[in-house]
């Protein structure tokens, strides 16, 4: 995934997964999980699970497809929330 993001101009080399802690849940208005299915945590906040496949062991092209899927789903969520896509830049 790091190589795919780099090919799109995003430096995620320092990114690491984060545990879904109480502090993060308290901060959030909505929680999005990716691919946890029946294992998704109960957060007490509006929560949705994006059915995103694990990219471990996938080809560069397959990971690109997953990245596009995540970007499209994120754009839809930002629109729904009324947040401009450039707000975090």
Residue pairs with C-beta under 8 A, 6 or more apart in sequence:
1 12
1 55
1 63
1 66
1 67
2 12
2 13
2 15
3 60
3 63
4 60
4 63
4 64
4 67
5 11
5 12
5 67
6 12
6 13
7 64
8 67
18 24
20 31
20 33
20 41
20 43
25 31
25 43
25 44
25 45
28 43
28 45
29 45
29 46
29 81
30 45
30 46
30 47
30 48
30 77
30 81
31 43
31 45
31 46
31 47
31 48
32 47
32 48
32 49
32 50
32 77
33 40
33 41
33 47
33 48
33 49
33 50
34 49
34 50
34 52
34 70
35 49
35 50
35 51
35 52
35 53
35 54
36 49
37 49
37 51
40 47
40 49
41 47
50 70
50 73
52 66
52 69
52 70
52 73
53 66
55 62
55 63
55 66
58 66
75 85
78 84
78 85
78 87
